[in-house]
Amino acid sequence: MKEKKVLGPTYERGKPTQPLSWMKKLSDRAEMLKFLKTGERYWFSQEGYGSERRKTPA
């Protein structure tokens, strides 16, 4: 078996110093609406979304 290099931690420990502003990452109104609709569909859909869907209802 070939040895592989193991990477160290790639993040800084601690709490964020300022909140993440998601609106600054999106360039225009259409992108913002798409982002919000996708999140709404994920959190509020009845049958599940993508890999979150259950094969048998709870």
Predicted model as a PDB file, atoms N, CA, C, CB and O in Angstrom, pLDDT in the B-factor column:
MODEL        1                                                                  
ATOM      1  N   MET A   1       0.843  -1.176   0.000  1.00 75.00           N  
ATOM      2  CA  MET A   1       0.000   0.000   0.000  1.00 75.00           C  
ATOM      3  C   MET A   1       0.888   1.240   0.000  1.00 75.00           C  
ATOM      4  CB  MET A   1      -0.959  -0.002   1.218  1.00 75.00           C  
ATOM      5  O   MET A   1       1.924   1.277   0.665  1.00 75.00           O  
ATOM      6  N   LYS A   2       0.473   2.241  -0.748  1.00 83.00           N  
ATOM      7  CA  LYS A   2       1.253   3.467  -0.884  1.00 83.00           C  
ATOM      8  C   LYS A   2       0.921   4.434   0.250  1.00 83.00           C  
ATOM      9  CB  LYS A   2       0.990   4.129  -2.251  1.00 83.00           C  
ATOM     10  O   LYS A   2      -0.247   4.631   0.584  1.00 83.00           O  
ATOM     11  N   GLU A   3       1.956   5.035   0.839  1.00 86.00           N  
ATOM     12  CA  GLU A   3       1.725   6.009   1.914  1.00 86.00           C  
ATOM     13  C   GLU A   3       1.188   7.302   1.338  1.00 86.00           C  
ATOM     14  CB  GLU A   3       3.022   6.276   2.705  1.00 86.00           C  
ATOM     15  O   GLU A   3       1.559   7.721   0.241  1.00 86.00           O  
ATOM     16  N   LYS A   4       0.298   7.931   2.111  1.00 81.00           N  
ATOM     17  CA  LYS A   4      -0.279   9.200   1.691  1.00 81.00           C  
ATOM     18  C   LYS A   4       0.020  10.256   2.730  1.00 81.00           C  
ATOM     19  CB  LYS A   4      -1.797   9.074   1.466  1.00 81.00           C  
ATOM     20  O   LYS A   4       0.095   9.974   3.926  1.00 81.00           O  
ATOM     21  N   LYS A   5       0.188  11.466   2.259  1.00 81.00           N  
ATOM     22  CA  LYS A   5       0.469  12.579   3.148  1.00 81.00           C  
ATOM     23  C   LYS A   5      -0.827  13.026   3.832  1.00 81.00           C  
ATOM     24  CB  LYS A   5       1.117  13.754   2.370  1.00 81.00           C  
ATOM     25  O   LYS A   5      -1.847  13.220   3.171  1.00 81.00           O  
ATOM     26  N   VAL A   6      -0.781  13.184   5.135  1.00 78.00           N  
ATOM     27  CA  VAL A   6      -1.959  13.614   5.891  1.00 78.00           C  
ATOM     28  C   VAL A   6      -1.877  15.117   6.107  1.00 78.00           C  
ATOM     29  CB  VAL A   6      -2.064  12.860   7.255  1.00 78.00           C  
ATOM     30  O   VAL A   6      -0.864  15.644   6.567  1.00 78.00           O  
ATOM     31  N   LEU A   7      -2.961  15.789   5.766  1.00 75.00           N  
ATOM     32  CA  LEU A   7      -2.998  17.241   5.950  1.00 75.00           C  
ATOM     33  C   LEU A   7      -3.351  17.576   7.388  1.00 75.00           C  
ATOM     34  CB  LEU A   7      -4.008  17.890   4.986  1.00 75.00           C  
ATOM     35  O   LEU A   7      -4.102  16.846   8.035  1.00 75.00           O  
ATOM     36  N   GLY A   8      -2.823  18.655   7.880  1.00 77.00           N  
ATOM     37  CA  GLY A   8      -3.169  19.140   9.210  1.00 77.00           C  
ATOM     38  C   GLY A   8      -4.485  19.889   9.171  1.00 77.00           C  
ATOM     39  O   GLY A   8      -5.147  19.919   8.133  1.00 77.00           O  
ATOM     40  N   PRO A   9      -4.876  20.489  10.271  1.00 75.00           N  
ATOM     41  CA  PRO A   9      -6.137  21.240  10.294  1.00 75.00           C  
ATOM     42  C   PRO A   9      -6.103  22.388   9.282  1.00 75.00           C  
ATOM     43  CB  PRO A   9      -6.414  21.788  11.713  1.00 75.00           C  
ATOM     44  O   PRO A   9      -5.089  23.073   9.146  1.00 75.00           O  
ATOM     45  N   THR A  10      -7.201  22.590   8.586  1.00 78.00           N  
ATOM     46  CA  THR A  10      -7.260  23.640   7.567  1.00 78.00           C  
ATOM     47  C   THR A  10      -8.202  24.761   7.989  1.00 78.00           C  
ATOM     48  CB  THR A  10      -7.709  23.057   6.223  1.00 78.00           C  
ATOM     49  O   THR A  10      -8.717  25.494   7.145  1.00 78.00           O  
ATOM     50  N   TYR A  11      -8.423  24.894   9.268  1.00 73.00           N  
ATOM     51  CA  TYR A  11      -9.303  25.947   9.769  1.00 73.00           C  
ATOM     52  C   TYR A  11      -8.696  26.541  11.033  1.00 73.00           C  
ATOM     53  CB  TYR A  11     -10.733  25.398  10.048  1.00 73.00           C  
ATOM     54  O   TYR A  11      -7.836  25.934  11.672  1.00 73.00           O  
ATOM     55  N   GLU A  12      -9.149  27.717  11.374  1.00 74.00           N  
ATOM     56  CA  GLU A  12      -8.691  28.348  12.603  1.00 74.00           C  
ATOM     57  C   GLU A  12      -9.728  28.115  13.685  1.00 74.00           C  
ATOM     58  CB  GLU A  12      -8.435  29.863  12.397  1.00 74.00           C  
ATOM     59  O   GLU A  12     -10.922  28.315  13.460  1.00 74.00           O  
ATOM     60  N   ARG A  13      -9.288  27.703  14.832  1.00 79.00           N  
ATOM     61  CA  ARG A  13     -10.202  27.470  15.941  1.00 79.00           C  
ATOM     62  C   ARG A  13     -10.722  28.795  16.475  1.00 79.00           C  
ATOM     63  CB  ARG A  13      -9.510  26.672  17.058  1.00 79.00           C  
ATOM     64  O   ARG A  13     -10.092  29.839  16.308  1.00 79.00           O  
ATOM     65  N   GLY A  14     -11.879  28.738  17.118  1.00 81.00           N  
ATOM     66  CA  GLY A  14     -12.447  29.926  17.729  1.00 81.00           C  
ATOM     67  C   GLY A  14     -13.784  30.292  17.128  1.00 81.00           C  
ATOM     68  O   GLY A  14     -14.305  29.609  16.247  1.00 81.00           O  
ATOM     69  N   LYS A  15     -14.320  31.375  17.621  1.00 83.00           N  
ATOM     70  CA  LYS A  15     -15.611  31.852  17.141  1.00 83.00           C  
ATOM     71  C   LYS A  15     -15.407  32.960  16.119  1.00 83.00           C  
ATOM     72  CB  LYS A  15     -16.480  32.349  18.312  1.00 83.00           C  
ATOM     73  O   LYS A  15     -14.399  33.665  16.165  1.00 83.00           O  
ATOM     74  N   PRO A  16     -16.358  33.124  15.191  1.00 78.00           N  
ATOM     75  CA  PRO A  16     -16.235  34.214  14.226  1.00 78.00           C  
ATOM     76  C   PRO A  16     -16.268  35.571  14.933  1.00 78.00           C  
ATOM     77  CB  PRO A  16     -17.358  34.132  13.178  1.00 78.00           C  
ATOM     78  O   PRO A  16     -16.952  35.741  15.942  1.00 78.00           O  
ATOM     79  N   THR A  17     -15.534  36.514  14.397  1.00 84.00           N  
ATOM     80  CA  THR A  17     -15.492  37.845  15.008  1.00 84.00           C  
ATOM     81  C   THR A  17     -16.625  38.732  14.503  1.00 84.00           C  
ATOM     82  CB  THR A  17     -14.148  38.512  14.728  1.00 84.00           C  
ATOM     83  O   THR A  17     -17.012  39.689  15.173  1.00 84.00           O  
ATOM     84  N   GLN A  18     -17.162  38.412  13.308  1.00 83.00           N  
ATOM     85  CA  GLN A  18     -18.262  39.200  12.770  1.00 83.00           C  
ATOM     86  C   GLN A  18     -19.217  38.275  12.027  1.00 83.00           C  
ATOM     87  CB  GLN A  18     -17.738  40.324  11.833  1.00 83.00           C  
ATOM     88  O   GLN A  18     -18.804  37.218  11.551  1.00 83.00           O  
ATOM     89  N   PRO A  19     -20.483  38.653  11.921  1.00 81.00           N  
ATOM     90  CA  PRO A  19     -21.454  37.782  11.240  1.00 81.00           C  
ATOM     91  C   PRO A  19     -21.182  37.702   9.742  1.00 81.00           C  
ATOM     92  CB  PRO A  19     -22.880  38.286  11.481  1.00 81.00           C  
ATOM     93  O   PRO A  19     -20.635  38.627   9.142  1.00 81.00           O  
ATOM     94  N   LEU A  20     -21.578  36.572   9.153  1.00 76.00           N  
ATOM     95  CA  LEU A  20     -21.447  36.385   7.716  1.00 76.00           C  
ATOM     96  C   LEU A  20     -22.577  37.120   7.009  1.00 76.00           C  
ATOM     97  CB  LEU A  20     -21.455  34.882   7.349  1.00 76.00           C  
ATOM     98  O   LEU A  20     -23.747  36.907   7.325  1.00 76.00           O  
ATOM     99  N   SER A  21     -22.246  37.964   6.075  1.00 82.00           N  
ATOM    100  CA  SER A  21     -23.255  38.704   5.333  1.00 82.00           C  
ATOM    101  C   SER A  21     -23.472  38.023   3.982  1.00 82.00           C  
ATOM    102  CB  SER A  21     -22.835  40.193   5.147  1.00 82.00           C  
ATOM    103  O   SER A  21     -22.724  38.266   3.035  1.00 82.00           O  
ATOM    104  N   TRP A  22     -24.505  37.163   3.894  1.00 77.00           N  
ATOM    105  CA  TRP A  22     -24.755  36.413   2.669  1.00 77.00           C  
ATOM    106  C   TRP A  22     -25.181  37.322   1.527  1.00 77.00           C  
ATOM    107  CB  TRP A  22     -25.814  35.357   2.910  1.00 77.00           C  
ATOM    108  O   TRP A  22     -24.985  36.975   0.362  1.00 77.00           O  
ATOM    109  N   MET A  23     -25.757  38.473   1.833  1.00 78.00           N  
ATOM    110  CA  MET A  23     -26.217  39.366   0.771  1.00 78.00           C  
ATOM    111  C   MET A  23     -25.049  39.957  -0.023  1.00 78.00           C  
ATOM    112  CB  MET A  23     -27.063  40.490   1.364  1.00 78.00           C  
ATOM    113  O   MET A  23     -25.208  40.266  -1.204  1.00 78.00           O  
ATOM    114  N   LYS A  24     -23.898  40.117   0.595  1.00 83.00           N  
ATOM    115  CA  LYS A  24     -22.743  40.674  -0.110  1.00 83.00           C  
ATOM    116  C   LYS A  24     -22.161  39.673  -1.105  1.00 83.00           C  
ATOM    117  CB  LYS A  24     -21.668  41.101   0.889  1.00 83.00           C  
ATOM    118  O   LYS A  24     -21.500  40.070  -2.064  1.00 83.00           O  
ATOM    119  N   LYS A  25     -22.403  38.367  -0.883  1.00 83.00           N  
ATOM    120  CA  LYS A  25     -21.869  37.350  -1.782  1.00 83.00           C  
ATOM    121  C   LYS A  25     -22.657  37.245  -3.080  1.00 83.00           C  
ATOM    122  CB  LYS A  25     -21.852  36.013  -1.090  1.00 83.00           C  
ATOM    123  O   LYS A  25     -22.134  36.768  -4.087  1.00 83.00           O  
ATOM    124  N   LEU A  26     -23.918  37.689  -3.063  1.00 86.00           N  
ATOM    125  CA  LEU A  26     -24.778  37.583  -4.229  1.00 86.00           C  
ATOM    126  C   LEU A  26     -24.806  38.917  -4.968  1.00 86.00           C  
ATOM    127  CB  LEU A  26     -26.205  37.152  -3.821  1.00 86.00           C  
ATOM    128  O   LEU A  26     -24.931  39.975  -4.351  1.00 86.00           O  
ATOM    129  N   SER A  27     -24.689  38.860  -6.297  1.00 87.00           N  
ATOM    130  CA  SER A  27     -24.484  40.092  -7.055  1.00 87.00           C  
ATOM    131  C   SER A  27     -25.762  40.869  -7.380  1.00 87.00           C  
ATOM    132  CB  SER A  27     -23.786  39.767  -8.320  1.00 87.00           C  
ATOM    133  O   SER A  27     -25.747  42.100  -7.398  1.00 87.00           O  
ATOM    134  N   ASP A  28     -26.866  40.164  -7.635  1.00 90.00           N  
ATOM    135  CA  ASP A  28     -28.065  40.902  -8.018  1.00 90.00           C  
ATOM    136  C   ASP A  28     -29.320  40.309  -7.374  1.00 90.00           C  
ATOM    137  CB  ASP A  28     -28.212  40.911  -9.537  1.00 90.00           C  
ATOM    138  O   ASP A  28     -29.261  39.302  -6.669  1.00 90.00           O  
ATOM    139  N   ARG A  29     -30.439  40.949  -7.631  1.00 91.00           N  
ATOM    140  CA  ARG A  29     -31.706  40.561  -7.014  1.00 91.00           C  
ATOM    141  C   ARG A  29     -32.125  39.140  -7.398  1.00 91.00           C  
ATOM    142  CB  ARG A  29     -32.798  41.544  -7.409  1.00 91.00           C  
ATOM    143  O   ARG A  29     -32.642  38.401  -6.561  1.00 91.00           O  
ATOM    144  N   ALA A  30     -31.907  38.757  -8.646  1.00 92.00           N  
ATOM    145  CA  ALA A  30     -32.299  37.424  -9.116  1.00 92.00           C  
ATOM    146  C   ALA A  30     -31.553  36.333  -8.346  1.00 92.00           C  
ATOM    147  CB  ALA A  30     -32.027  37.285 -10.627  1.00 92.00           C  
ATOM    148  O   ALA A  30     -32.150  35.322  -7.974  1.00 92.00           O  
ATOM    149  N   GLU A  31     -30.254  36.528  -8.104  1.00 90.00           N  
ATOM    150  CA  GLU A  31     -29.474  35.552  -7.342  1.00 90.00           C  
ATOM    151  C   GLU A  31     -29.965  35.468  -5.900  1.00 90.00           C  
ATOM    152  CB  GLU A  31     -27.984  35.916  -7.373  1.00 90.00           C  
ATOM    153  O   GLU A  31     -30.027  34.380  -5.328  1.00 90.00           O  
ATOM    154  N   MET A  32     -30.312  36.610  -5.311  1.00 88.00           N  
ATOM    155  CA  MET A  32     -30.818  36.617  -3.931  1.00 88.00           C  
ATOM    156  C   MET A  32     -32.131  35.848  -3.832  1.00 88.00           C  
ATOM    157  CB  MET A  32     -31.014  38.063  -3.432  1.00 88.00           C  
ATOM    158  O   MET A  32     -32.318  35.056  -2.908  1.00 88.00           O  
ATOM    159  N   LEU A  33     -33.046  36.078  -4.783  1.00 89.00           N  
ATOM    160  CA  LEU A  33     -34.329  35.370  -4.773  1.00 89.00           C  
ATOM    161  C   LEU A  33     -34.136  33.869  -4.963  1.00 89.00           C  
ATOM    162  CB  LEU A  33     -35.250  35.920  -5.867  1.00 89.00           C  
ATOM    163  O   LEU A  33     -34.805  33.071  -4.307  1.00 89.00           O  
ATOM    164  N   LYS A  34     -33.229  33.480  -5.853  1.00 88.00           N  
ATOM    165  CA  LYS A  34     -32.952  32.057  -6.074  1.00 88.00           C  
ATOM    166  C   LYS A  34     -32.400  31.427  -4.794  1.00 88.00           C  
ATOM    167  CB  LYS A  34     -31.951  31.866  -7.249  1.00 88.00           C  
ATOM    168  O   LYS A  34     -32.806  30.324  -4.428  1.00 88.00           O  
ATOM    169  N   PHE A  35     -31.495  32.102  -4.119  1.00 86.00           N  
ATOM    170  CA  PHE A  35     -30.911  31.617  -2.867  1.00 86.00           C  
ATOM    171  C   PHE A  35     -31.994  31.408  -1.804  1.00 86.00           C  
ATOM    172  CB  PHE A  35     -29.845  32.605  -2.353  1.00 86.00           C  
ATOM    173  O   PHE A  35     -32.025  30.378  -1.132  1.00 86.00           O  
ATOM    174  N   LEU A  36     -32.879  32.394  -1.662  1.00 85.00           N  
ATOM    175  CA  LEU A  36     -33.941  32.306  -0.658  1.00 85.00           C  
ATOM    176  C   LEU A  36     -34.965  31.221  -0.995  1.00 85.00           C  
ATOM    177  CB  LEU A  36     -34.643  33.651  -0.523  1.00 85.00           C  
ATOM    178  O   LEU A  36     -35.418  30.506  -0.101  1.00 85.00           O  
ATOM    179  N   LYS A  37     -35.330  31.089  -2.258  1.00 85.00           N  
ATOM    180  CA  LYS A  37     -36.300  30.066  -2.657  1.00 85.00           C  
ATOM    181  C   LYS A  37     -35.735  28.664  -2.451  1.00 85.00           C  
ATOM    182  CB  LYS A  37     -36.707  30.259  -4.123  1.00 85.00           C  
ATOM    183  O   LYS A  37     -36.455  27.763  -2.022  1.00 85.00           O  
ATOM    184  N   THR A  38     -34.469  28.477  -2.750  1.00 82.00           N  
ATOM    185  CA  THR A  38     -33.842  27.172  -2.549  1.00 82.00           C  
ATOM    186  C   THR A  38     -33.838  26.811  -1.071  1.00 82.00           C  
ATOM    187  CB  THR A  38     -32.407  27.167  -3.104  1.00 82.00           C  
ATOM    188  O   THR A  38     -34.156  25.678  -0.709  1.00 82.00           O  
ATOM    189  N   GLY A  39     -33.482  27.758  -0.218  1.00 80.00           N  
ATOM    190  CA  GLY A  39     -33.480  27.506   1.220  1.00 80.00           C  
ATOM    191  C   GLY A  39     -34.866  27.235   1.754  1.00 80.00           C  
ATOM    192  O   GLY A  39     -35.052  26.375   2.616  1.00 80.00           O  
ATOM    193  N   GLU A  40     -35.843  27.968   1.243  1.00 78.00           N  
ATOM    194  CA  GLU A  40     -37.222  27.764   1.676  1.00 78.00           C  
ATOM    195  C   GLU A  40     -37.710  26.376   1.274  1.00 78.00           C  
ATOM    196  CB  GLU A  40     -38.140  28.844   1.082  1.00 78.00           C  
ATOM    197  O   GLU A  40     -38.380  25.703   2.057  1.00 78.00           O  
ATOM    198  N   ARG A  41     -37.384  25.954   0.083  1.00 72.00           N  
ATOM    199  CA  ARG A  41     -37.792  24.624  -0.386  1.00 72.00           C  
ATOM    200  C   ARG A  41     -37.151  23.536   0.480  1.00 72.00           C  
ATOM    201  CB  ARG A  41     -37.402  24.427  -1.874  1.00 72.00           C  
ATOM    202  O   ARG A  41     -37.797  22.539   0.801  1.00 72.00           O  
ATOM    203  N   TYR A  42     -35.899  23.723   0.852  1.00 70.00           N  
ATOM    204  CA  TYR A  42     -35.201  22.740   1.680  1.00 70.00           C  
ATOM    205  C   TYR A  42     -35.832  22.636   3.065  1.00 70.00           C  
ATOM    206  CB  TYR A  42     -33.721  23.106   1.804  1.00 70.00           C  
ATOM    207  O   TYR A  42     -36.085  21.528   3.539  1.00 70.00           O  
ATOM    208  N   TRP A  43     -36.090  23.761   3.723  1.00 73.00           N  
ATOM    209  CA  TRP A  43     -36.559  23.736   5.103  1.00 73.00           C  
ATOM    210  C   TRP A  43     -38.046  23.456   5.253  1.00 73.00           C  
ATOM    211  CB  TRP A  43     -36.245  25.028   5.751  1.00 73.00           C  
ATOM    212  O   TRP A  43     -38.461  22.888   6.263  1.00 73.00           O  
ATOM    213  N   PHE A  44     -38.861  23.840   4.270  1.00 71.00           N  
ATOM    214  CA  PHE A  44     -40.302  23.764   4.458  1.00 71.00           C  
ATOM    215  C   PHE A  44     -41.018  22.773   3.552  1.00 71.00           C  
ATOM    216  CB  PHE A  44     -40.882  25.097   4.255  1.00 71.00           C  
ATOM    217  O   PHE A  44     -42.248  22.726   3.572  1.00 71.00           O  
ATOM    218  N   SER A  45     -40.304  21.978   2.758  1.00 67.00           N  
ATOM    219  CA  SER A  45     -40.992  21.023   1.892  1.00 67.00           C  
ATOM    220  C   SER A  45     -41.534  19.861   2.717  1.00 67.00           C  
ATOM    221  CB  SER A  45     -40.045  20.505   0.790  1.00 67.00           C  
ATOM    222  O   SER A  45     -40.944  19.480   3.728  1.00 67.00           O  
ATOM    223  N   GLN A  46     -42.638  19.311   2.289  1.00 63.00           N  
ATOM    224  CA  GLN A  46     -43.296  18.231   3.018  1.00 63.00           C  
ATOM    225  C   GLN A  46     -42.624  16.883   2.777  1.00 63.00           C  
ATOM    226  CB  GLN A  46     -44.758  18.153   2.622  1.00 63.00           C  
ATOM    227  O   GLN A  46     -42.494  16.084   3.704  1.00 63.00           O  
ATOM    228  N   GLU A  47     -42.200  16.625   1.559  1.00 61.00           N  
ATOM    229  CA  GLU A  47     -41.700  15.293   1.235  1.00 61.00           C  
ATOM    230  C   GLU A  47     -40.185  15.148   1.355  1.00 61.00           C  
ATOM    231  CB  GLU A  47     -42.115  14.936  -0.147  1.00 61.00           C  
ATOM    232  O   GLU A  47     -39.663  14.052   1.146  1.00 61.00           O  
ATOM    233  N   GLY A  48     -39.485  16.191   1.675  1.00 56.00           N  
ATOM    234  CA  GLY A  48     -38.030  16.097   1.800  1.00 56.00           C  
ATOM    235  C   GLY A  48     -37.356  16.651   0.566  1.00 56.00           C  
ATOM    236  O   GLY A  48     -38.014  16.941  -0.433  1.00 56.00           O  
ATOM    237  N   TYR A  49     -36.063  16.796   0.629  1.00 55.00           N  
ATOM    238  CA  TYR A  49     -35.312  17.405  -0.465  1.00 55.00           C  
ATOM    239  C   TYR A  49     -34.004  16.657  -0.659  1.00 55.00           C  
ATOM    240  CB  TYR A  49     -35.047  18.905  -0.190  1.00 55.00           C  
ATOM    241  O   TYR A  49     -33.222  16.526   0.283  1.00 55.00           O  
ATOM    242  N   GLY A  50     -33.758  16.170  -1.851  1.00 57.00           N  
ATOM    243  CA  GLY A  50     -32.491  15.534  -2.178  1.00 57.00           C  
ATOM    244  C   GLY A  50     -32.188  14.341  -1.303  1.00 57.00           C  
ATOM    245  O   GLY A  50     -33.031  13.457  -1.156  1.00 57.00           O  
ATOM    246  N   SER A  51     -31.005  14.294  -0.719  1.00 58.00           N  
ATOM    247  CA  SER A  51     -30.595  13.148   0.088  1.00 58.00           C  
ATOM    248  C   SER A  51     -31.291  13.123   1.443  1.00 58.00           C  
ATOM    249  CB  SER A  51     -29.094  13.161   0.283  1.00 58.00           C  
ATOM    250  O   SER A  51     -31.171  12.145   2.182  1.00 58.00           O  
ATOM    251  N   GLU A  52     -32.017  14.190   1.776  1.00 60.00           N  
ATOM    252  CA  GLU A  52     -32.719  14.239   3.055  1.00 60.00           C  
ATOM    253  C   GLU A  52     -34.044  13.463   3.025  1.00 60.00           C  
ATOM    254  CB  GLU A  52     -32.980  15.686   3.441  1.00 60.00           C  
ATOM    255  O   GLU A  52     -34.645  13.230   4.073  1.00 60.00           O  
ATOM    256  N   ARG A  53     -34.493  13.069   1.849  1.00 61.00           N  
ATOM    257  CA  ARG A  53     -35.788  12.398   1.705  1.00 61.00           C  
ATOM    258  C   ARG A  53     -35.757  11.017   2.373  1.00 61.00           C  
ATOM    259  CB  ARG A  53     -36.164  12.261   0.206  1.00 61.00           C  
ATOM    260  O   ARG A  53     -34.800  10.262   2.200  1.00 61.00           O  
ATOM    261  N   ARG A  54     -36.794  10.699   3.124  1.00 62.00           N  
ATOM    262  CA  ARG A  54     -36.913   9.402   3.776  1.00 62.00           C  
ATOM    263  C   ARG A  54     -37.608   8.424   2.844  1.00 62.00           C  
ATOM    264  CB  ARG A  54     -37.682   9.523   5.106  1.00 62.00           C  
ATOM    265  O   ARG A  54     -38.488   8.809   2.074  1.00 62.00           O  
ATOM    266  N   LYS A  55     -37.213   7.157   2.913  1.00 65.00           N  
ATOM    267  CA  LYS A  55     -37.862   6.144   2.101  1.00 65.00           C  
ATOM    268  C   LYS A  55     -39.212   5.751   2.696  1.00 65.00           C  
ATOM    269  CB  LYS A  55     -36.964   4.918   1.968  1.00 65.00           C  
ATOM    270  O   LYS A  55     -40.143   5.408   1.967  1.00 65.00           O  
ATOM    271  N   THR A  56     -39.311   5.802   4.021  1.00 69.00           N  
ATOM    272  CA  THR A  56     -40.572   5.509   4.685  1.00 69.00           C  
ATOM    273  C   THR A  56     -40.955   6.707   5.535  1.00 69.00           C  
ATOM    274  CB  THR A  56     -40.472   4.217   5.548  1.00 69.00           C  
ATOM    275  O   THR A  56     -40.088   7.274   6.201  1.00 69.00           O  
ATOM    276  N   PRO A  57     -42.224   7.117   5.540  1.00 66.00           N  
ATOM    277  CA  PRO A  57     -42.613   8.268   6.340  1.00 66.00           C  
ATOM    278  C   PRO A  57     -42.455   8.002   7.837  1.00 66.00           C  
ATOM    279  CB  PRO A  57     -44.047   8.654   6.030  1.00 66.00           C  
ATOM    280  O   PRO A  57     -42.574   6.866   8.295  1.00 66.00           O  
ATOM    281  N   ALA A  58     -42.191   9.054   8.577  1.00 64.00           N  
ATOM    282  CA  ALA A  58     -42.006   8.917  10.033  1.00 64.00           C  
ATOM    283  C   ALA A  58     -43.320   8.670  10.729  1.00 64.00           C  
ATOM    284  CB  ALA A  58     -41.345  10.163  10.614  1.00 64.00           C  
ATOM    285  O   ALA A  58     -43.354   8.531  11.952  1.00 64.00           O  
TER     286      ALA A  58                                                      
ENDMDL                                                                          
END                                                                             
